[in-house]
Amino acid sequence: MLAAQVGGLSLPAGARTSPAVGHGTVTVTTSGTAKVTLTVRFTVNGAVRATETLTLKGATRYTQAVSHDLGARPCSGTWGITASTDPDSGAHAGTAAVPACPTAVTGLDVTAFTVTGAKTAAATVRVTADGPGLVRLIGEFSAPNGATGRQDVGLSGKTSYTRTLSFAFPQRVCGQKVAFTASTDPAAPGGAVTRSVAVDCPAAVTSVTVKGLARTGTAATATVAVVTANAKQVRLTLTWLLAGKAAGTQTVTLSGKTSYTVTQTFAYPRLPCATAWGVRAATVPAAPGGASTLTKKTAACGTAGA
C-alpha cells in the first residue's frame, strides 16, 4: 500500500515585487521500506511553476517539508502543491487562495499649482500605482502667515489617477510664498512632493472717503482717507465741483502703506452765493464702493458770507 497527502500550505502575503515562496508538507505512507520517488509540483492558478523530485527509503512513513519560489508573485486566484509517487499512488493535491497583494504607489507628481485671486489655491496631482487597491492621497496647503489646509482623498479601481485639490485661504496671501505638499499612503518611492508659488497681488483699493470739507473765502480744503489692500501704487484724483460741474482736478500718487490721509487745498476763481460746491474723490484702481463725494452750499445771496 502506498499513499500520499498534501497539507500545511502557506504563501506569505507581500508586495507584487516581493519573493513568492510557497511552503507545504507532503506525508507519504508505505507498506514497506523500499525506495519511493516523490515528485512535487508547485502550481499557480493551475499552471506548474516548479517541480522537485525527492527519494524516500528506509521507513514506512515520511513527512517532507517542501518549498519553492513560485516566480512572479500572483495576487489573485489559487496556488497549490501536487504530489505523485513512483510506485504510483495517484496524484494528491492541496490548494489555497493566493493572498491579495497590497497596492504600491509607483509615481507621484504635482503637475500644476496656482493661486487665483490671491486666495484660492489649486494643485493638480498625478498618482500611479501597481494595482487597483486603495491608495490615500494627502494634500497640504500652507502659507507663511500660518494658514493651512488639508485634503485626504481615497483612490481605487485604477492604476493611474489625476486629481485637482483646492483650498481657499481665510485671507489674501499677497506677497507670500504659498506651498503645497502631496504625499500618499502607502508612500511613493520618492516620498512627498512639494511645490510653491509666490503670490504677487495687483494694487487694490479697499475704500476711499472724503472725511472733511472746509473753505476760507474761495480757498477750499478737503481731507480724504484711502485704505488699500497692499502697499502698491494707487492714484487718488480730487475733482473740485461747482454747481455740479468740474472746476478743477488734482491727482496724488500713493504707495508704500495701506492707509493714507490726504489733505488738499483748491482755490476757486470765484464762489457765487447760493451755489453748491464740493469735491469728488476717486482712485485708480477704483474702490469697491466707487468714488466718494461731499458737497456744501455757499450762503444765500444777500446774507453775510455770501
C-alpha positions as CSV (number, residue, x, y, z in Angstrom):
1,M,0.0,0.0,0.0
2,L,1.3,3.5,-0.9
3,A,-0.5,6.8,-0.1
4,A,0.4,10.5,-0.1
5,Q,-1.2,13.5,1.5
6,V,-0.6,17.2,1.0
7,G,-1.2,19.8,3.7
8,G,0.2,22.8,5.5
9,L,0.1,25.2,2.5
10,S,1.5,28.6,3.2
11,L,2.2,31.6,0.9
12,P,3.1,34.7,2.9
13,A,1.5,37.9,1.7
14,G,3.7,40.5,0.1
15,A,4.0,43.3,-2.4
16,R,4.0,42.5,-6.1
17,T,7.8,42.8,-6.3
18,S,8.5,40.7,-3.2
19,P,9.5,37.0,-3.4
20,A,6.7,34.5,-3.6
21,V,7.8,31.3,-1.8
22,G,5.2,28.6,-1.3
23,H,5.5,26.2,1.6
24,G,3.8,22.9,2.3
25,T,4.1,19.4,3.8
26,V,3.8,16.1,2.0
27,T,3.2,12.9,4.0
28,V,3.8,9.6,2.4
29,T,3.0,6.2,4.0
30,T,4.1,2.8,2.6
31,S,3.8,-0.8,3.4
32,G,7.5,-1.3,3.2
33,T,10.9,0.4,3.4
34,A,11.8,0.1,-0.3
35,K,12.7,3.2,-2.3
36,V,9.9,5.6,-3.3
37,T,10.4,8.5,-5.7
38,L,8.3,11.5,-4.7
39,T,7.6,14.2,-7.3
40,V,6.2,17.6,-6.1
41,R,4.8,20.2,-8.4
42,F,4.1,23.8,-7.4
43,T,1.2,25.4,-9.3
44,V,-0.4,28.8,-9.6
45,N,-3.9,29.0,-11.0
46,G,-3.5,25.5,-12.4
47,A,-0.1,26.2,-14.1
48,V,3.0,24.4,-12.9
49,R,5.6,26.9,-11.8
50,A,8.2,24.5,-10.4
51,T,8.9,20.7,-9.9
52,E,11.0,18.9,-7.3
53,T,11.9,15.2,-7.1
54,L,12.8,13.5,-3.8
55,T,14.0,10.0,-3.0
56,L,12.5,8.3,0.1
57,K,13.6,5.0,1.6
58,G,14.2,3.1,4.9
59,A,10.9,3.9,6.6
60,T,7.2,3.4,6.1
61,R,6.1,6.9,6.9
62,Y,7.7,10.1,5.6
63,T,6.7,13.8,6.4
64,Q,8.5,16.0,4.0
65,A,8.5,19.8,4.2
66,V,8.7,21.3,0.7
67,S,9.0,24.9,-0.5
68,H,9.8,26.7,-3.7
69,D,10.0,30.1,-5.3
70,L,6.9,30.5,-7.4
71,G,8.4,33.2,-9.6
72,A,6.4,36.3,-10.4
73,R,4.2,36.8,-7.4
74,P,0.5,36.1,-8.0
75,C,-2.0,38.5,-6.5
76,S,-5.3,36.5,-7.0
77,G,-6.6,33.0,-7.6
78,T,-5.2,29.9,-6.1
79,W,-1.9,28.2,-5.7
80,G,-1.1,24.6,-4.7
81,I,1.1,21.6,-4.4
82,T,0.5,18.3,-6.3
83,A,2.3,15.2,-5.1
84,S,2.8,11.9,-7.1
85,T,4.9,8.8,-6.3
86,D,6.7,6.0,-8.1
87,P,5.5,3.4,-7.5
88,D,2.3,5.2,-8.5
89,S,-0.2,6.2,-5.8
90,G,-2.1,8.6,-7.9
91,A,-1.9,12.4,-7.8
92,H,-2.6,14.1,-4.5
93,A,-3.1,17.9,-4.4
94,G,-3.7,20.7,-2.0
95,T,-4.7,24.2,-2.9
96,A,-5.1,27.5,-1.1
97,A,-6.2,31.0,-2.0
98,V,-3.5,33.4,-3.1
99,P,-3.2,36.4,-0.6
100,A,-4.1,39.7,-2.3
101,C,-1.1,41.9,-3.0
102,P,-1.2,45.4,-1.3
103,T,-1.1,48.1,-3.8
104,A,2.1,50.1,-4.1
105,V,2.5,53.6,-5.3
106,T,4.9,53.8,-8.2
107,G,4.8,57.5,-9.0
108,L,3.7,60.9,-7.5
109,D,3.9,64.3,-9.1
110,V,2.4,67.8,-8.7
111,T,1.9,68.8,-12.3
112,A,0.4,72.3,-11.6
113,F,0.0,74.7,-8.7
114,T,-1.7,78.1,-8.9
115,V,-3.2,80.7,-6.7
116,T,-6.0,82.9,-8.1
117,G,-7.4,86.0,-6.5
118,A,-4.5,85.8,-4.0
119,K,-6.7,83.5,-2.0
120,T,-7.8,80.2,-3.8
121,A,-5.0,77.7,-4.3
122,A,-5.4,74.7,-6.7
123,A,-2.9,71.8,-7.2
124,T,-3.1,69.1,-9.8
125,V,-1.6,65.8,-8.7
126,R,-0.8,62.6,-10.7
127,V,-0.5,59.3,-8.9
128,T,0.4,55.9,-10.4
129,A,0.1,52.5,-8.7
130,D,0.9,48.9,-9.5
131,G,-2.6,47.7,-8.8
132,P,-6.2,48.9,-8.3
133,G,-6.2,48.7,-4.5
134,L,-6.8,51.7,-2.2
135,V,-4.3,54.5,-2.1
136,R,-4.7,57.6,0.0
137,L,-3.7,61.0,-1.5
138,I,-3.0,63.7,1.1
139,G,-2.6,67.3,0.0
140,E,-1.5,70.0,2.4
141,F,-1.6,73.8,1.7
142,S,0.4,76.3,3.8
143,A,1.2,80.0,3.8
144,P,3.8,81.9,5.9
145,N,1.0,83.7,7.8
146,G,0.2,80.3,9.4
147,A,-2.9,79.5,7.4
148,T,-3.1,75.8,6.5
149,G,-5.5,73.4,4.7
150,R,-5.5,69.6,4.3
151,Q,-7.4,67.3,2.0
152,D,-7.4,63.5,2.1
153,V,-8.7,61.6,-1.0
154,G,-9.1,57.8,-1.4
155,L,-8.1,56.4,-4.8
156,S,-9.0,52.9,-6.0
157,G,-10.1,50.9,-9.0
158,K,-7.4,52.1,-11.4
159,T,-3.6,52.3,-11.7
160,S,-3.4,55.9,-12.8
161,Y,-5.1,59.0,-11.3
162,T,-5.1,62.7,-11.8
163,R,-6.8,64.8,-9.1
164,T,-7.1,68.6,-8.5
165,L,-7.2,69.6,-4.9
166,S,-8.1,73.2,-3.9
167,F,-8.2,75.3,-0.7
168,A,-9.4,78.9,0.0
169,F,-7.1,80.7,2.4
170,P,-9.1,82.7,5.0
171,Q,-7.3,85.9,3.9
172,R,-5.4,87.0,0.8
173,V,-1.8,85.9,0.8
174,C,-0.4,88.8,-1.1
175,G,3.4,88.9,-1.2
176,Q,3.8,85.4,0.4
177,K,5.2,82.2,-0.9
178,V,2.5,79.6,-0.7
179,A,3.4,75.9,-0.6
180,F,1.6,72.6,-1.5
181,T,2.8,69.2,-0.4
182,A,1.4,65.9,-1.9
183,S,2.0,62.6,-0.2
184,T,0.5,59.1,-0.4
185,D,-0.3,56.1,1.9
186,P,1.5,53.9,1.0
187,A,4.3,56.3,0.3
188,A,5.6,56.9,-3.2
189,P,9.2,55.7,-3.9
190,G,10.5,59.3,-3.8
191,G,8.3,60.3,-0.8
192,A,6.3,63.5,-0.7
193,V,6.4,66.2,-3.4
194,T,6.3,69.9,-2.7
195,R,5.6,72.8,-5.0
196,S,5.5,76.5,-4.1
197,V,4.4,79.8,-5.8
198,A,5.0,83.4,-4.9
199,V,1.7,85.4,-4.8
200,D,2.0,88.8,-6.4
201,C,-1.2,90.8,-5.8
202,P,-2.1,93.8,-8.0
203,A,-2.8,97.1,-6.4
204,A,-6.3,97.3,-4.9
205,V,-8.2,100.0,-3.0
206,T,-10.5,98.9,-0.2
207,S,-12.2,102.3,0.4
208,V,-12.0,106.0,-0.3
209,T,-13.8,108.5,1.9
210,V,-14.0,112.3,1.9
211,K,-13.7,112.9,5.7
212,G,-13.8,116.7,5.8
213,L,-14.5,119.7,3.6
214,A,-14.0,123.4,4.6
215,R,-13.3,126.7,3.0
216,T,-12.0,130.2,3.7
217,G,-13.2,132.6,1.1
218,T,-12.6,130.9,-2.2
219,A,-9.9,128.5,-0.8
220,A,-11.4,125.1,-0.2
221,T,-9.7,122.3,1.8
222,A,-10.6,118.6,1.7
223,T,-9.4,115.7,3.8
224,V,-9.6,112.2,2.2
225,A,-8.9,108.8,3.7
226,V,-7.8,106.0,1.4
227,V,-7.3,102.3,2.5
228,T,-5.6,99.8,0.2
229,A,-5.2,96.1,0.2
230,N,-1.4,96.3,-0.2
231,A,1.4,98.8,-0.4
232,K,1.4,99.0,-4.2
233,Q,1.0,102.3,-6.0
234,V,-2.5,103.8,-6.5
235,R,-3.7,107.2,-7.7
236,L,-6.1,109.5,-6.0
237,T,-7.9,112.1,-8.1
238,L,-9.8,115.0,-6.5
239,T,-12.4,116.7,-8.7
240,W,-13.5,120.0,-7.3
241,L,-17.1,120.8,-8.0
242,L,-19.0,124.0,-8.5
243,A,-22.7,123.9,-9.3
244,G,-22.4,120.2,-10.2
245,K,-19.6,120.7,-12.7
246,A,-15.9,120.2,-12.5
247,A,-14.0,123.3,-11.6
248,G,-10.5,121.7,-11.4
249,T,-8.7,118.4,-10.6
250,Q,-5.8,117.3,-8.5
251,T,-4.0,113.9,-8.6
252,V,-1.9,112.4,-5.9
253,T,0.2,109.2,-6.1
254,L,0.1,107.0,-3.0
255,S,2.4,104.0,-2.3
256,G,4.3,102.3,0.5
257,K,1.5,102.0,3.0
258,T,-2.0,100.6,3.2
259,S,-3.7,103.6,4.9
260,Y,-3.4,107.2,3.8
261,T,-4.9,110.6,4.9
262,V,-4.6,113.2,2.2
263,T,-5.3,116.9,2.6
264,Q,-5.6,119.1,-0.5
265,T,-6.4,122.8,-1.0
266,F,-8.0,124.3,-4.1
267,A,-8.6,127.9,-4.9
268,Y,-11.8,128.6,-6.7
269,P,-11.7,131.6,-9.1
270,R,-15.0,132.6,-7.6
271,L,-17.7,131.1,-5.4
272,P,-21.1,132.6,-6.2
273,C,-23.7,132.8,-3.4
274,A,-26.3,130.1,-3.0
275,T,-24.2,127.7,-5.1
276,A,-23.3,124.1,-4.4
277,W,-19.6,123.3,-4.2
278,G,-17.5,120.3,-3.0
279,V,-15.2,117.6,-4.0
280,R,-15.3,114.1,-5.5
281,A,-12.5,111.6,-4.6
282,A,-11.8,108.7,-6.9
283,T,-9.0,106.2,-7.1
284,V,-7.3,104.0,-9.7
285,P,-7.9,101.2,-9.2
286,A,-11.4,102.0,-8.1
287,A,-12.7,101.3,-4.6
288,P,-15.5,98.7,-4.4
289,G,-17.9,101.4,-3.5
290,G,-16.7,103.8,-6.2
291,A,-15.9,107.5,-5.7
292,S,-16.7,109.5,-2.5
293,T,-18.4,112.9,-2.8
294,L,-19.0,115.6,-0.3
295,T,-20.7,118.9,-1.1
296,K,-21.7,122.1,0.6
297,K,-23.5,125.3,-0.4
298,T,-22.5,128.9,-0.1
299,A,-24.7,131.3,1.8
300,A,-27.8,132.6,0.3
301,C,-27.4,135.8,-1.7
302,G,-27.8,138.9,0.3
303,T,-26.7,137.3,3.6
304,A,-23.5,137.6,5.5
305,G,-20.8,135.4,4.0
306,A,-22.4,135.3,0.5
